[in-house]
């Protein structure tokens, strides 16, 4: 099951992510290392600030990595769903009819 593309992903309170050289680790609220992320996943994590929809996150990543949004969207939604299942991410419903927020 994937994350809904119109919902807004937000890192759960108490979680953190930090780079250590070439590695990026995400910690849950208890401070346990739960996941090492590659650069694309780390960028998705950084964009999960509760300000843009999952689709907007994927569009931003596709733009930054100069690739097609279709495959990036599918991968992003699966990844966000995984983060949510692991208790690292909350889903904030976007208001009905709201347009995705754009990166500024």
Secondary structure as a PSIPRED ss2 file (coil, helix, strand):
# PSIPRED VFORMAT (PSIPRED V4.0)

   1 X C   1.000  0.000  0.000
   2 X C   1.000  0.000  0.000
   3 X C   1.000  0.000  0.000
   4 X C   1.000  0.000  0.000
   5 X C   1.000  0.000  0.000
   6 X C   1.000  0.000  0.000
   7 X C   1.000  0.000  0.000
   8 X E   0.000  0.000  1.000
   9 X E   0.000  0.000  1.000
  10 X E   0.000  0.000  1.000
  11 X E   0.000  0.000  1.000
  12 X C   1.000  0.000  0.000
  13 X C   1.000  0.000  0.000
  14 X C   1.000  0.000  0.000
  15 X C   1.000  0.000  0.000
  16 X E   0.000  0.000  1.000
  17 X E   0.000  0.000  1.000
  18 X E   0.000  0.000  1.000
  19 X E   0.000  0.000  1.000
  20 X E   0.000  0.000  1.000
  21 X C   1.000  0.000  0.000
  22 X C   1.000  0.000  0.000
  23 X E   0.000  0.000  1.000
  24 X E   0.000  0.000  1.000
  25 X E   0.000  0.000  1.000
  26 X E   0.000  0.000  1.000
  27 X E   0.000  0.000  1.000
  28 X C   1.000  0.000  0.000
  29 X C   1.000  0.000  0.000
  30 X C   1.000  0.000  0.000
  31 X C   1.000  0.000  0.000
  32 X C   1.000  0.000  0.000
  33 X E   0.000  0.000  1.000
  34 X E   0.000  0.000  1.000
  35 X E   0.000  0.000  1.000
  36 X E   0.000  0.000  1.000
  37 X E   0.000  0.000  1.000
  38 X C   1.000  0.000  0.000
  39 X H   0.000  1.000  0.000
  40 X H   0.000  1.000  0.000
  41 X H   0.000  1.000  0.000
  42 X H   0.000  1.000  0.000
  43 X H   0.000  1.000  0.000
  44 X H   0.000  1.000  0.000
  45 X H   0.000  1.000  0.000
  46 X H   0.000  1.000  0.000
  47 X H   0.000  1.000  0.000
  48 X C   1.000  0.000  0.000
  49 X E   0.000  0.000  1.000
  50 X E   0.000  0.000  1.000
  51 X E   0.000  0.000  1.000
  52 X E   0.000  0.000  1.000
  53 X E   0.000  0.000  1.000
  54 X H   0.000  1.000  0.000
  55 X H   0.000  1.000  0.000
  56 X H   0.000  1.000  0.000
  57 X H   0.000  1.000  0.000
  58 X H   0.000  1.000  0.000
  59 X H   0.000  1.000  0.000
  60 X H   0.000  1.000  0.000
  61 X H   0.000  1.000  0.000
  62 X H   0.000  1.000  0.000
  63 X H   0.000  1.000  0.000
  64 X H   0.000  1.000  0.000
  65 X C   1.000  0.000  0.000
  66 X C   1.000  0.000  0.000
  67 X C   1.000  0.000  0.000
  68 X C   1.000  0.000  0.000
  69 X H   0.000  1.000  0.000
  70 X H   0.000  1.000  0.000
  71 X H   0.000  1.000  0.000
  72 X H   0.000  1.000  0.000
  73 X H   0.000  1.000  0.000
  74 X H   0.000  1.000  0.000
  75 X H   0.000  1.000  0.000
  76 X H   0.000  1.000  0.000
  77 X H   0.000  1.000  0.000
  78 X H   0.000  1.000  0.000
  79 X H   0.000  1.000  0.000
  80 X H   0.000  1.000  0.000
  81 X H   0.000  1.000  0.000
  82 X H   0.000  1.000  0.000
  83 X H   0.000  1.000  0.000
  84 X H   0.000  1.000  0.000
  85 X H   0.000  1.000  0.000
  86 X C   1.000  0.000  0.000
  87 X C   1.000  0.000  0.000
  88 X C   1.000  0.000  0.000
  89 X E   0.000  0.000  1.000
  90 X E   0.000  0.000  1.000
  91 X E   0.000  0.000  1.000
  92 X E   0.000  0.000  1.000
  93 X C   1.000  0.000  0.000
  94 X C   1.000  0.000  0.000
  95 X C   1.000  0.000  0.000
  96 X C   1.000  0.000  0.000
  97 X C   1.000  0.000  0.000
  98 X C   1.000  0.000  0.000
  99 X C   1.000  0.000  0.000
 100 X C   1.000  0.000  0.000
 101 X C   1.000  0.000  0.000
 102 X C   1.000  0.000  0.000
 103 X C   1.000  0.000  0.000
 104 X C   1.000  0.000  0.000
